[in-house]
Amino acid sequence: MRKLRIFEHISLDGVIQASADENNFPCSDWSGPYRTPAGRDMLMARYGEKFDLLLGRRTYDGLSSFWPKAPSSPMADRLNAAKKYVVTHRPQGLEWGPFEAVVPGGSDIIECIRRIKSQDGTDLLLFGSSTLTSAVLEHGLADEVVLLVDPVLLGVGKRLFADGTPARAFELASTTSTPTGIVVNSYKPIGPLKSQ
């Protein structure tokens, strides 16, 4: 069984939105000033040499507008080689491959993700896709959550966890930081939150 690992750039106030295209978001590419070659190399080491991607349609569309045309690099080569499992109601227009459309339609999306996880293969990485992330965590399908916490407050924007996401407990597995102040925390889900 393959592992499903969630990676998210997140602000101190929980925002993951990076695109100005949605809801007149005023802070596009807010993590850009904090990215460094050393941070990229650290992230690539956490991704691993080979992986597949589990993506929502908006995240897929955003990534596919850049990475297929990007110059060859370890990041571009790995992302372009990865199989993209795209959760979408509109599979038309998927071109950045290899890909497989995961169309909820008559089947439960959670069962589709369980099926993909149960197959032999490389780890699945999920980033962006806040709706998908919440569903994966709610149903206990994530094996690791890696939050790249940027030293910014944004005040507005799409949050990683929407109101109503079931309470969960996590165990800190590791933490490190980049020279620009991004703190990289890795968490292992340990189940529903237990109250005292």
Secondary structure, DSSP 8 states (H G I E B T S, - for coil): ---EEEEEEE-TTSB----TTSTT-S-TTTTGGG--HHHHHHHHHHH-SS-EEEEEHHHHHHHHTTGGGS-S-HHHHHHHHS-EEEE-S--TT--SSSEEEE--TTS-HHHHHHHHHHSSSS-EEEES-HHHHHHHHHTT--SEEEEEE-S---SSS-BSS-TT---EEEEEEEEEE-TTS-EEEEEEEEEE----
